[in-house]
Amino acid sequence: MTKKTSPQHAVHPENMRQGLAQGLSNYGDSGFSMFLRKAFIKGAGYTDNALERPVIGIVNTGSAYNPCHGNLPQLLEAVKRGVLLAGGLPMEFPTISIHESFSHPTSMYLRNLMSIDTEEMLRAQPMDAVVLIGGCDKTVPAQLMGATSVGLPAVQLVTGSMLAGSHRGTRVGACTDCRRYWAQFRAEEIDSEEIAAVNDQLVASVGTCSVAGTASTMACLVEALGIGVPGSASPPAVTADRMRIAELSGQAAVNLARQGIGINDILTPAAFENAMRVLFAMGGSTNAIVHMTAIAGRAGYNMDLRALDVMSRETPVLLDLKPSGKHYMEDFHAAGGMRTLLRELRPLLNLDALTVTGRTLGEELDTGPAPFSQEVVRPFSTPLYPQGGIAVLYGNLAPDGAIIKQSAADPTLMEHEGRAIVFENPEDMAARIDDPELDVKAEDILVLKNIGPKAAAMPEAGYLPIPQKLARQGVKDMVRISDGRMSGTAFGTIVLHVTPEAALGGPLAWVQNGDKIRLSVSQRRIEWLIDDAELAARQARQPVQIPEAERGYAKLFRQTVLQADQGADFDFLTATTRKGVIPRSE
């Protein structure tokens, strides 16, 4: 019997471990599975030559509900160009897209769902590497959480910030200026006509918030982690620089696939430490603490908040960016972007950390463009703020910790004792905060309960508004405390992420009107001045009931979501093996 020769492009799944041969559908015959897969993909017009290249997945998070991702069509084409130039085969696919202002009840509720979507699509579809395109606050953390769980070679491409607008000759941008002008409107310092005019100018283009909100903070941390190509954090969304970064991201993904460098080879303890240094040095979003803790948890690391606070004390704020400073992301880009900041932080960084270029962080800083004179990144010797932007607090009100963005707080309120004005939940606050009969003074402390992960999926309601009767008197800031979050664009003396949350029986649950609370940022303490007997009596009178949901994703969320100090991830999604603690002990 004459042995038949194989056609030139015959399918040999037993010899193919990459490209389209990964994760074959189970038909009981691997040869047929591959034969069928190639037949269907050829229906889209692909040749065998194209199908033999490294397959690079590109996550498409474009959505009409997400103007932060409004440049996705252009970014996709640029990434594809980069993949093709490097000899790969680009394959785009959609996942969930989340926008802060269009997500009910809160974007944080959907972050873990997006991470599951990302993870499962990376597992289900054949690809040798992936480019993750995200921008709006929760999308980048969700993508990195999902990708870290899978372990593929990955490049994170952020969509870029919006351009600043102008109102009556003053530059404005979302969303620090949103809050500033709205506070003026609540205080009746500007009228409805002017606030409407401001509304037209706050978002001058597609892209993410133009200040150190969560999106821009995560963009900077992505570059500091080494998971984004150098120079990727700061180019605005609508610029040619952003498109070139997209092209380079596609090329980097092909090179990572060929070198076999997975995401967990890059997201090491050294990389996480570098990112946290940058968070403190830029006065970045408090939300990044939760997100970075969740990403680290997927990689198998626990985040040590006490050690992070030590790191923050050693790391001054150098980036003059709103809300801690005065500039916008486009100014930071013009000042050299992250390379300028990283060079100033160089003595504090792990320079041997690997990046998606295949080179170390130190090598990238050495080979980049020469530094030049600018005013956005301060010298280490003359910082914007002497310590890192975020401080970690402990005390009997927050046994497992709380945080405050000290660089955006009123210095006169950092050491403060006051009477608690308590709101039991967001509905209670909405009903009473502007009541002229509300018994509240400027020296009081506003307390909002039941906005933690279990109770309400941790909305950005921690930025309690100044009661209108005080706002009209010119009060601009008060101490505010909650178990929820606030936007990275927000400012004020605001204690957040109080853990355990009230809904789980944390001490916050039993705070009442008139109780005294003492805040000492210098001592890193948040104390509730109550004796043990009174606390025990209150607990006996009013036992806490953990909120439940009847069905669906809400039920899954409430049953499995972890507390803020564990990243508010789902308990079944974190890595089962613990590799260590970040930051590492000396």
C-alpha positions in Angstrom: 0.0 0.0 0.0 1.4 3.3 -1.0 1.8 5.8 1.8 0.0 9.1 1.1 1.9 12.3 1.4 0.4 15.1 3.4 -0.7 18.2 1.6 1.4 21.3 2.2 -0.9 22.8 4.8 -2.3 19.6 6.4 -3.4 19.9 10.0 -1.2 18.2 12.6 -2.6 19.2 15.9 -0.3 16.9 17.9 2.6 19.0 16.6 1.0 22.4 17.0 1.1 24.1 20.4 0.7 27.7 19.5 -1.5 29.9 17.4 -4.9 28.6 16.4 -4.1 25.1 17.8 -4.5 26.3 21.4 -7.6 25.4 23.4 -9.3 23.3 20.7 -13.1 22.7 21.0 -13.8 19.2 22.2 -15.4 17.1 19.4 -13.6 13.9 20.6 -11.1 14.2 17.7 -8.4 16.8 17.9 -7.6 16.6 14.2 -11.2 17.2 13.3 -11.4 20.0 15.8 -8.5 21.8 14.2 -9.8 21.1 10.7 -13.1 22.6 11.5 -11.6 25.7 13.2 -9.5 26.4 10.2 -12.4 25.9 7.8 -14.6 28.4 9.7 -11.8 31.1 10.0 -11.0 30.7 6.3 -14.6 31.7 5.7 -13.5 35.2 6.8 -11.0 35.2 4.0 -7.8 34.2 5.8 -5.0 32.3 4.0 -3.0 29.5 5.4 0.0 31.8 5.5 -1.9 34.3 7.8 -3.1 31.5 10.0 0.4 30.2 10.7 1.5 33.4 12.4 1.5 34.1 16.1 -2.1 35.0 17.0 -2.5 38.3 19.0 -5.8 38.9 20.6 -7.0 42.5 20.9 -9.6 43.3 23.5 -12.2 45.7 22.1 -14.0 47.7 24.8 -15.6 50.2 22.5 -19.2 51.2 23.5 -21.6 54.1 22.8 -22.0 54.3 26.5 -18.3 54.8 27.1 -16.9 58.1 25.7 -13.6 57.4 27.6 -13.1 54.7 24.9 -14.3 56.9 22.0 -11.0 56.5 20.2 -11.2 52.7 20.1 -11.7 52.4 16.3 -8.5 54.3 15.7 -6.6 52.4 18.4 -7.7 49.1 17.1 -6.4 49.9 13.6 -3.1 51.1 15.0 -2.6 48.0 17.2 -3.4 45.7 14.2 -0.8 47.6 12.1 1.8 47.0 14.8 0.9 43.3 15.0 1.2 42.9 11.3 4.4 44.8 11.1 5.9 42.4 13.6 4.7 39.3 11.8 1.6 38.4 13.9 -2.0 37.9 13.1 -4.3 40.4 14.9 -7.7 39.1 16.1 -10.0 41.6 17.9 -12.8 40.5 20.1 -15.3 42.3 22.4 -15.7 42.3 26.2 -17.8 44.2 28.7 -17.1 47.9 28.7 -17.7 50.0 31.9 -18.0 53.8 32.2 -18.2 55.5 35.6 -21.2 57.7 34.8 -23.2 55.1 32.9 -23.0 52.2 35.4 -25.8 51.5 37.8 -25.6 51.1 40.8 -21.8 51.7 40.5 -18.9 50.8 38.2 -17.3 48.9 41.1 -20.2 46.5 41.0 -19.2 45.5 37.5 -15.4 45.5 37.8 -15.2 41.8 38.9 -17.7 40.8 36.2 -15.5 42.4 33.5 -12.5 40.6 35.0 -14.4 37.3 34.6 -15.4 38.2 31.1 -11.8 39.0 30.2 -10.3 36.0 31.9 -12.7 33.5 30.3 -12.4 35.0 26.8 -8.6 34.8 27.1 -8.9 31.1 28.1 -11.6 30.2 25.5 -10.0 31.7 22.4 -6.7 30.8 20.8 -4.1 33.5 21.1 -0.4 33.7 21.9 -0.5 37.1 23.4 -3.1 39.8 24.0 -3.3 43.6 23.9 -5.8 44.8 26.5 -7.4 48.2 25.5 -9.0 49.9 28.4 -9.2 53.4 29.9 -12.2 54.3 32.1 -11.5 53.7 35.8 -12.5 50.1 36.3 -11.7 48.7 32.9 -7.9 48.6 33.3 -8.0 46.9 36.7 -10.5 44.4 35.5 -8.4 43.6 32.4 -5.2 43.2 34.4 -7.0 41.0 37.0 -8.4 38.7 34.4 -5.2 38.6 32.4 -3.1 37.9 35.5 -5.3 34.9 36.3 -4.6 33.5 32.8 -0.9 34.2 32.6 -0.7 34.9 28.8 1.8 37.4 27.4 0.0 40.7 27.6 0.3 44.4 26.9 -2.0 47.0 28.5 -2.9 49.9 26.2 -4.8 52.8 27.9 -7.1 54.9 25.7 -5.5 58.2 26.9 -6.9 61.3 28.6 -9.2 63.9 27.2 -8.1 67.4 26.3 -8.7 70.3 28.7 -11.5 72.7 27.9 -11.9 76.4 28.7 -14.6 78.4 30.6 -14.4 82.1 30.6 -10.6 82.0 30.0 -9.9 79.4 32.7 -8.8 75.9 31.7 -11.2 73.2 33.0 -11.3 69.4 32.8 -13.1 66.5 34.2 -13.5 65.9 36.9 -11.8 67.8 39.6 -13.3 71.0 38.1 -16.7 69.3 37.8 -16.7 69.0 41.6 -15.3 72.5 42.2 -17.9 74.2 40.0 -20.8 72.1 41.4 -19.8 73.0 44.9 -19.9 76.7 43.8 -23.4 76.1 42.3 -24.6 74.4 45.6 -23.3 77.3 47.5 -25.1 79.7 45.1 -21.9 81.3 44.1 -22.7 80.7 40.4 -26.1 80.5 38.8 -27.8 77.8 36.6 -26.8 79.6 33.4 -23.1 79.4 34.3 -23.1 75.8 35.5 -24.7 74.9 32.2 -22.0 76.7 30.3 -19.3 74.9 32.4 -21.0 71.6 31.6 -20.3 72.2 27.9 -16.6 72.6 28.5 -15.6 70.1 31.1 -15.1 67.3 28.6 -13.4 68.7 25.6 -12.8 65.4 23.7 -13.1 61.7 24.1 -10.8 60.1 26.6 -10.4 59.6 30.3 -10.4 62.3 33.0 -7.6 64.8 32.5 -6.5 64.9 36.1 -5.1 62.3 38.6 -8.4 60.5 38.8 -8.4 56.7 38.8 -8.1 56.4 35.0 -5.0 58.6 34.7 -3.6 57.1 37.9 -4.0 53.5 36.5 -2.4 54.7 33.2 0.7 55.8 35.1 0.8 52.7 37.2 0.5 50.5 34.1 3.7 52.1 32.8 5.4 51.9 36.2 4.5 48.2 36.3 6.2 47.6 33.0 3.0 46.2 31.5 2.5 49.2 29.1 5.1 50.3 26.6 7.3 53.2 27.7 5.6 56.5 27.2 2.2 55.0 27.1 0.6 56.7 30.2 0.3 60.3 29.2 -0.5 60.9 25.5 -4.0 62.3 25.2 -6.6 60.2 23.5 -6.9 62.2 20.3 -3.2 62.7 19.5 -0.8 61.0 17.0 1.4 60.1 20.0 -1.5 57.9 21.3 -1.8 56.1 17.9 2.0 55.5 17.8 1.8 54.0 21.3 -1.0 51.7 20.0 1.2 50.5 17.1 4.1 49.9 19.4 1.8 47.9 21.7 0.9 45.6 18.9 4.5 45.0 18.1 5.4 44.4 21.7 2.7 41.8 22.0 4.2 39.8 19.1 7.6 40.0 20.6 6.4 38.9 24.0 4.7 35.9 22.4 7.9 34.9 20.6 10.0 35.2 23.7 7.4 33.4 25.9 7.3 36.3 28.5 4.0 36.0 30.3 2.2 38.7 32.3 3.3 37.2 35.6 6.9 37.4 34.5 6.4 41.2 34.5 3.9 41.7 37.4 6.5 40.8 40.1 6.8 42.2 43.6 9.5 44.6 42.2 7.0 45.9 39.6 4.2 46.3 42.2 6.5 48.2 44.5 7.5 50.5 41.6 3.8 51.1 40.9 3.0 52.0 44.5 5.9 54.4 44.6 4.4 56.2 41.6 1.0 56.2 43.2 2.3 58.0 46.2 4.5 60.3 44.2 1.7 61.5 41.8 -0.9 62.1 44.5 -2.9 59.5 42.7 -6.4 58.1 43.2 -7.3 56.3 46.5 -9.1 53.8 44.3 -5.8 52.5 43.0 -5.1 51.0 46.5 -8.1 48.7 46.1 -7.4 47.9 42.4 -3.7 47.2 42.9 -4.5 45.0 45.9 -6.9 43.0 43.7 -4.4 42.6 40.8 -1.7 41.5 43.3 -4.1 39.1 44.8 -4.7 37.5 41.4 -0.9 37.1 41.1 -0.7 35.5 44.6 0.5 38.4 46.7 -1.0 40.1 49.7 -0.8 43.9 50.0 0.5 45.0 53.3 -1.2 48.4 54.1 1.0 49.2 57.0 4.1 48.7 55.0 2.6 50.7 52.2 2.2 53.6 54.6 5.9 53.4 55.5 6.6 53.6 51.7 4.3 56.6 51.4 6.1 58.4 54.2 9.4 58.0 52.2 7.9 59.1 48.9 7.1 62.8 48.4 4.5 64.0 46.0 6.4 65.2 42.9 3.7 65.5 40.2 1.9 68.8 40.1 -1.4 67.4 38.8 -4.9 68.1 39.9 -6.5 67.5 42.4 -3.3 67.7 44.5 -1.7 70.2 42.2 -2.7 72.5 39.3 -1.9 70.9 36.0 -3.6 68.5 33.6 -2.5 65.2 31.9 -1.7 67.0 28.6 0.8 69.2 30.6 2.3 66.1 32.1 2.8 64.6 28.6 4.4 67.8 27.4 6.8 67.6 30.4 8.0 64.2 29.3 5.4 62.0 31.0 6.2 59.1 33.1 9.9 59.0 32.1 10.4 62.4 33.7 8.7 61.2 37.0 10.5 57.8 37.0 13.9 59.5 36.6 13.2 61.7 39.6 12.1 58.6 41.6 15.0 56.5 40.3 16.7 56.1 43.7 13.6 54.5 45.1 12.8 52.2 42.2 13.6 48.5 41.4 15.4 49.2 38.2 15.9 45.5 37.3 12.1 45.0 36.9 11.2 43.6 33.5 9.0 45.5 31.0 7.0 44.5 27.9 9.9 45.6 25.7 12.0 42.8 27.1 14.3 45.3 28.7 14.4 46.4 32.3 13.0 49.6 33.7 16.5 50.9 34.3 17.5 50.2 30.7 14.5 52.0 29.4 15.2 55.1 31.5 18.9 55.0 30.3 18.0 54.8 26.6 15.0 57.2 26.5 15.1 60.8 25.4 17.3 63.2 27.4 15.6 65.1 30.2 14.7 68.8 29.8 13.5 71.7 31.8 9.9 71.6 32.9 7.6 72.6 35.8 5.1 69.8 36.1 7.3 67.2 37.8 9.1 68.7 40.9 12.7 67.8 41.8 12.9 65.4 44.7 14.5 68.2 46.8 11.5 70.5 46.4 8.4 68.3 46.4 4.8 69.5 46.1 4.0 67.6 49.3 6.6 66.1 51.7 5.0 62.7 52.0 3.1 60.4 49.6 -0.4 61.4 48.7 -2.1 58.6 50.5 -1.9 57.8 54.2 -3.2 54.6 55.9 -5.1 55.0 59.2 -5.9 52.5 61.9 -7.8 52.7 65.2 -10.9 51.4 66.9 -13.1 52.8 64.2 -11.1 51.0 61.4 -9.4 47.9 62.9 -8.4 46.7 59.5 -7.5 50.1 58.1 -8.8 53.1 56.3 -7.2 55.6 54.0 -7.0 59.4 53.4 -5.7 61.4 50.4 -3.7 63.7 52.6 -2.2 65.6 49.6 -5.7 66.8 48.7 -6.9 67.5 52.2 -7.2 70.7 54.3 -4.1 70.9 56.4 -6.0 72.5 59.3 -8.3 69.4 59.5 -5.6 66.8 59.6 -5.6 66.8 63.4 -9.2 67.2 64.4 -11.8 66.0 66.9 -15.5 66.6 66.3 -19.0 65.5 66.8 -20.4 62.8 64.4 -23.3 63.7 62.2 -24.4 60.3 61.0 -26.2 59.2 57.8 -27.2 55.5 57.9 -27.1 55.0 54.1 -27.0 57.0 50.8 -30.8 57.5 50.8 -30.7 58.9 54.3 -28.0 61.3 53.3 -29.8 62.4 50.2 -32.9 63.1 52.2 -31.3 65.2 55.0 -27.9 66.6 53.8 -29.5 69.9 52.6 -32.3 70.1 55.2 -32.1 73.6 56.7 -33.0 72.0 60.1 -30.0 69.6 60.0 -28.1 70.1 63.2 -24.6 70.5 61.8 -21.6 72.8 62.2 -18.4 73.3 60.3 -16.3 71.6 63.0 -18.5 68.4 63.0 -17.6 65.2 61.2 -19.9 63.7 58.6 -20.3 59.9 58.8 -21.9 57.8 56.0 -22.5 54.1 56.7 -23.4 51.2 54.5 -21.7 52.0 51.3 -19.0 49.3 51.6 -18.6 46.3 49.2 -21.2 44.1 50.8 -23.8 46.8 51.4 -23.7 48.8 48.2 -20.8 47.6 46.0 -18.6 50.4 47.3 -19.8 53.5 45.3 -17.9 56.8 45.1 -20.3 58.3 47.6 -17.6 58.8 50.2 -17.2 62.4 48.8 -20.1 63.6 50.9 -21.3 67.1 49.8 -20.9 69.9 52.3 -24.4 70.5 53.8 -26.0 73.3 51.8 -26.5 75.6 54.7 -22.8 75.4 55.5 -21.8 75.7 51.8 -23.7 79.0 51.7 -21.7 80.2 54.7 -18.5 79.6 52.7 -17.5 76.2 54.3 -15.3 74.4 51.7 -14.2 71.3 53.6 -15.1 69.1 56.5 -13.8 65.8 57.9 -15.9 63.1 56.2 -15.8 59.3 57.0 -17.3 56.3 55.2 -16.8 52.7 54.3 -17.0 53.5 50.6 -14.8 55.1 47.9 -14.5 58.5 46.3 -13.4 59.5 42.8 -9.7 60.1 42.3 -10.6 63.5 41.0 -12.1 64.5 44.3 -10.5 66.5 47.1 -11.1 67.2 50.8 -10.4 65.7 54.2 -12.1 62.4 53.6 -11.5 59.1 55.3 -12.4 56.2 53.1 -12.5 52.4 52.9 -13.2 52.0 56.6 -12.7 48.3 57.2 -14.6 46.2 58.3 -17.6 47.9 56.7 -20.7 48.7 58.7 -22.8 46.0 56.9 -20.4 43.3 58.2 -20.5 44.6 61.8 -17.6 46.8 61.7 -17.5 49.5 64.4 -18.8 52.1 62.0 -22.2 50.3 62.2 -22.8 51.6 65.8 -21.7 55.2 65.5 -24.5 57.6 66.5 -25.1 61.3 66.2 -23.2 63.2 68.8 -20.4 60.7 69.3 -16.9 62.1 69.3 -14.4 61.0 66.7 -10.7 62.0 66.6 -8.6 62.1 63.4 -4.8 62.3 63.6 -3.1 61.9 60.2 0.3 62.5 61.7 -0.3 59.5 64.1 -2.2 57.6 61.4 -5.1 57.1 63.8 -8.9 57.3 63.5 -10.4 56.9 67.0 -14.0 56.6 68.1 -14.3 58.0 71.6 -16.7 55.5 73.2 -16.4 53.1 76.1 -16.7 49.4 75.8 -19.8 49.1 77.9 -21.7 51.6 75.7 -20.5 49.8 72.5 -21.7 46.5 73.9 -25.1 47.9 74.7 -25.5 49.3 71.2 -24.5 46.0 69.6 -27.0 44.2 71.7 -29.8 46.6 70.8 -29.1 46.6 67.1 -27.5 43.5 65.7 -26.2 43.8 62.2 -27.9 42.0 59.3 -25.7 41.3 56.3 -27.5 42.3 53.2 -28.5 39.6 50.8 -29.8 39.3 47.2 -32.2 36.8 45.8 -30.6 35.9 42.5 -28.2 36.4 39.7 -25.0 38.4 39.7 -26.1 40.5 42.7 -26.4 37.3 44.8 -22.9 36.2 43.7 -21.5 39.6 44.4 -22.8 39.9 48.0 -21.9 36.3 48.9 -18.3 36.4 47.7 -17.0 40.0 47.6 -14.1 40.6 49.9 -13.4 43.8 51.9 -11.5 46.8 50.7 -8.2 45.8 52.3 -8.3 42.6 50.1 -9.1 44.5 46.9 -12.9 43.9 46.9 -12.3 40.9 44.6 -14.5 37.8 44.7 -13.0 35.3 47.1 -13.0 32.5 44.5 -11.1 34.6 42.0 -8.0 35.3 44.0 -4.9 33.0 43.6 -5.1 29.9 45.7 -1.4 29.9 46.5 0.2 32.9 48.3 3.7 33.8 47.1 4.4 36.6 49.5 3.7 40.2 50.6 4.0 43.5 48.9 5.9 45.6 49.6 8.6 43.0 50.5 10.2 43.2 54.0 13.8 44.4 54.1 
